[in-house]
Amino acid sequence: MREKNQCFFIRGNKEDYWINRRKDINCDWKNGNHSVGAMICCYENLTAKDIDFFETLPICESIQFDGAAPILLCHGTPVNNRGKLLPDDEKTREVVKECAERYIVCGHTHTQQIILNDEKTVLNAGAVGVPLHSKMKTQYMILNSDGQEWEYRFISLDYDVERVIKEIHESGLWDIAPYWCRITEHLLYTGEISHGTVLNEAMRLNGYKDNWYNIEEKYWDEALRIFEKKNGNESE
């Protein structure tokens, strides 16, 4: 895409995991269980060229078109691609205060929303794959400029969830990362309950004794049952 068009790519937290895995074959999550099955599966299907490309990507980039106000792009925050820019959050205000740009576009939380819209305009573009709070929809954002300022438009489109879930099963990923995939399926159907929310509950049930990438299956299972019961969808 970048060879044929003017495109901008930002490095996210997953790319960092894969880059660090290549740098350190004994990285923390290398031998993790089902908690990191999806990450391991993806890493094993990446090529050296893929990871070389990831390493070229910045965690934030300021872009400008035809004299319009510059836009700062980031995955998490401009200084930490695992960080979060959140509404009504003092840390968010502190972070964006240090940015020269008035317009900031982020992702990471998979929640499409206006985060700030006063001195700075901070927008989360949403997630094409597994958006939160968007039942069976795919989301993205379009920015239009009058030559100086920017106007945003949030887009939600119908999403063939059944096809995606079928592909997850056929790919074998369900067997490699069953709990992660169960959360993904629920999220695709309902738009609610993120992977991080269930992981945090599994870690709480574990008493925070183990790192996130080594949480035993029984804690994942119990955490999922708790959330499935709350949503009236308890597993048999």
N, C-alpha and C positions, 0 to 999 in steps of 0.2 A: 504493500500500500504506500509506504513512504517513498519508494522508488518512482511511483507513478503520480503521486499527488502530494500536496503540502499537508502533512499530517504531524500531529504532536502526540507523543507517547510518554506517559509518566510511569515510573516504577512504583509498584505497590508492595505490600507486605509479603505476598506469596512469592513474588520474584526474588525478594531478599532471601527467603528460605531456600530456594533452589540455588541461588548464587552461593550462599554460605555452605550448602551441602557439597557443591563441587570443590570449594576451597578446603573443606574439612570432611574427609570421607567418614570420620567418626563423630560427626555433628550430633548434637543432643537427640534430635528426633529420628535419626537414621534407623534405629531398631525399635521404634515405637510400635504400639499395637494398633488396633482399629481406629484409635483417635487420630492417627495421621495416615491412615491407609490411602486416602484420596491424594494426599501430597506425595506420598511415595510412588503411587501409581503414575501420577503426572510426571514426576521427576524421571522415572524410568523411560518415559516416552518422549522426553525432550532430547534434542540434539545439542551438540557442542555449539553449533551456530545459534540456536535459540538462546542459550545462556549467554553467549557472547553479546547478543543483541540486548538482553536484559541489563547487562553490565554497562551499556552505553546510556541507559535511561536515567534522567535526573529524578529526584523525588518531588521537585517542583520546577515550574518553568513559567516565566513571564512572557506573554505573547502580545503582539499589537498588530492591528490591521489598519491601513489607510488613515492614520491619524486618530483613530478611535481610542478611547481610554484603554490602557493596558489591562490584561486579565492575567491573574496568577492562577495557574493550574496546579493542583496537588492531589494526591490520593487520600492521605489522612490529614496531616497538617503540613505547612510549608517546611517544618523542621523535623518531622517524624511521621513516616508513612504508616505507622501503627497507631498514631494518635487520632483523636476524633475532634472535629469541630461540631459543637452542639448548640442548640438554642438555649437561651437563658443560662448561659454558662460563663462565669467570670474568666476562666482559663482561656476560653475561646476569644473573648474580647482582648485579653492580654496578648495572645498570639497574633491576632490580625492587626492589632495596633502597631506592631513592628513591621508590617508589610507596607510597602510604598503604594501598592496598587489598591484602588478602591474596590475593584471587582475580584472576587476569589471564588473559584469553582473547585469543589472537592467531591469525594466519594466515600468509600470505605464502610460506612454504616449501612449501606444499601437502602437508605431512607431518603426518598426524594422530598426536598423541602427547602423553604427559605429559612436560613439560619440567622442571618442578620440583614437588616435593610434600613440602616440609618447613615452614619458616616461611612461605613463600609457595607457593601452588598456581598453577602456570603451565601452561595447556593450549593446544594447537594444535587447533583444531576440524576441520582437514583442508580438503579442497577438493571442492566438489560437481562441478566440471567435469572437471579433469584432476589427480586426486590422485596423489601419489607413493606407491610401495610398496603399491598397492591394485589388483591386476589386475582390469580390467573391472568395477570397482565405483565407486559414487559415495558420498561420505562427508559426514557432518555430525555434530554433537554436540548432546545434550540435557542441560540442567542442571535438576536438581530440588532444592528446598530444603525443609528441615524447619521453616522459619521463621527459622532463624539461619544454619546452615552449608549448603554446597552439595555435592551429589553429581553426578558427571558420568557420562554414558553415551555412548560412541563408537558411531556407527551406520555400517554399510556395507550398501549395497543393490545389487542387480543393476542393471547399466547397459547400455542399448542402444547399445553402441559402434558397431556397424555402421551404425545410423541416423545417428549423429553424424558419422561419417566420410563417409557419403554426402552429408550436408548440406554439409560442408566443400567437397567437390568441386563440388556443384551451385551453391554460392554464388559460385564463381569465386575464392574465397580461396586455393585451391591454386595457381592461376596467379600470384597476387599475391605470395604468401609461401611458395614451395614447400618451402624447407628447414625453416622453422618448422612447416609442416603435416606434413612427414615425421616430425619429432620428436614432434609431437602424436599422430599415428597410432600410433607405436611406444609412446608413453607410455600411450595409452588401452588398447592390447592387453596390455601387460606390466606397467605400473605402475612401470617403471624408466627411468632416464636422463632428467634434466630438461633443459629448454631452456637453462638457465644453464650446465649442465655441458658441453653441446655448444658453446655460445657461447664458454666459456672455452677450450676446446680449439682452436676456430677462431682465436681471438685469439692463442693460443700459437703456432700454426702460422704466423700472420701476423707473428710476432715482436713483437707488441704495437705495431706501427707505426701502426695506424689505430684510431680510436674504434670502439666496438662497433657503432654504427649504420651504419658504412661498410665492414664486413668484406667483401672480395670473395667472389664465389660459389665460386671454386675452393677457398678455405679452408673454407667451409661444407661443400662436397662432400667434401673430404678428411677433415674431422672426423667427418662422418656415416659415411663408409666405415670409419673406425677403430672406431667404436662398434658399427656393424652387424656387422663382422667378429668383434669380441669376443663378440657375442651369437649368432653363427652364422647371421646373416641378411644376408649381404653382398649388396648390390644388383648386378644384372647390368649 
